[in-house]
Amino acid sequence: MGSGITAPWTTHAPLSCQPAGTRCLSLLVALALLPATWTLRELPPTSAATQLPRAGAVGSPDLLALPQAPSWTTTEVLVDARILPDGRVAVTVIRAVAFGATTETTMALDIPLDGAASIEVLEVGEPGRHYALSTEAAPRAYAVEHGDDGSALRWGVAAAAGETRRFIVTYLLEGAIDIDPRGDTLARTLLLPGTDAVASAVVRVSVPPTAQAIIIAAAERVPAGEAVAIEREGDTAVQTAPTALAAGEGIAVRVTWPTGAVAGTPREDNGAPGDDAGSGALAETPGAPAAGMPRPWAPQRDHRPALAIVLGLVGAVVAMGAVFGAALRVLARRAARMR
C-alpha cells in the first residue's frame, strides 16, 4: 500500500558480448551476410488488450517510475471492539506507522459488511487531531465511499523522515451480532489482511456489564486458521496476545456471552459464525470452544458479600459467647461468696 506498486518488480541484467564468447560474433557475421533487399517489417498495431498503460494513468501503476521499497513500516495495530448495550459494535482501529523518509501518500482502510446491516464512520484522525470529511483524500482530510459490500476509507498523509504517526479510525457496526439460544456471538475478522506486515497486532473485545461475563472467546490468524492466544481482562473483556503478522494476514475473533444481555438487531444472515465463505470468521459451532483453545469460561460470581455475612455472623456468635461466658463467671463468683 505504501509504494502504490501493485506487483513485485524484477530486474534483468542487460545482454552483453563477452570477448571470449562466440554467439555474439556469429550473430554479427550473420547480419553482415544478409541480402541487401532484406528490410524490417512494420509490426502490426498493438491491440488495446496488450497495450501498456500510460504513465500516471488512473487505476494503473506508474510503469515509468523506478520501483521503490515502502518508505514506512507499520509497527503496531490495536483493534478495540466494544459491544454496546443497544447491540451495536463500536470499533476503533489505531495504526502506528514509522516513516523512514519524507513521504506524501494515501492511507486506506476497507471495512466489509460481512453480514452486518450498516457501517457508520464516526472519526478519522490522529491523537488530538480530527480529520475533516472531504470528497477526496488529502492531508488531514479523509474520503469515504460506501458500497454494497462495505465502506472504503482514504486519507492523505504528509510525514517527515523519522516520524511515527498514529492514525485512528472509529466506526459503528449495526446488526453484526449472531443471536443463538446458547449465547449471542460476535464472530468477525476485526483485523483484515493487508498489504503491509505488522510488527505487533492486538485485538480486544469487550461486552457491557449487563452481559455479566464472556462465556467463550477464541481468536485465529487468517487465512491460515492458526490459533492466536487470547486472555481475559476481568469477566467482560478479552485481548489477544501481541502477534506479528506478515503481509496478507489478519486476525479473526469469536466472543460469546449470555443470550439477551444486549438489545439490537442480529446479523442479516443470522447464521452460524463462519457460514459466509471467505468471511474469515471462526467456523466452530456457537457455544463450543475453538480447536486448541481453553475450555469455556463459566461466568464467575462474586462470593465476597456472602462470605462477609458469614464471617460477621461468626464474629457475632463469638462475641455473644464471650459475653455469656463473662456473665456465667460473675454468677459463679457470687454463688461462691454466698456459701
Buried (B, 14 or more C-beta within 10 A) or exposed (E): BBBEBEEEEEEEEEEEEEEEEEEEEEEEEEEEEEEEEEEEEEEEEEEEEEEEEEEEEEEEBEBEEEEEEBBBBBBBBBBBBBBBBEBBBBBBBBBBBBBBEEBEBBBBBBBBBBBBBBBEBEEBBBEEEEBEEBEEBBEBBBBBEBEEEBBBBBBBBEBEEEBEBBBBBBBBBBBBBBBBEBBBBBBBBBBBBBEBBBBBBBBBBBBBEBBBBBBBBBBBBBBEEEBBEBEBEEBBBBBBEEBEBEEEBBBBBBBBBBBEBBEBBBBEEBBBBBBBEEBBBBBBEBBBBBEEBBEBBEEEEEEEEEEEEEEEEEEEEEEEEEEEEEEEEEEEEEEEEEE
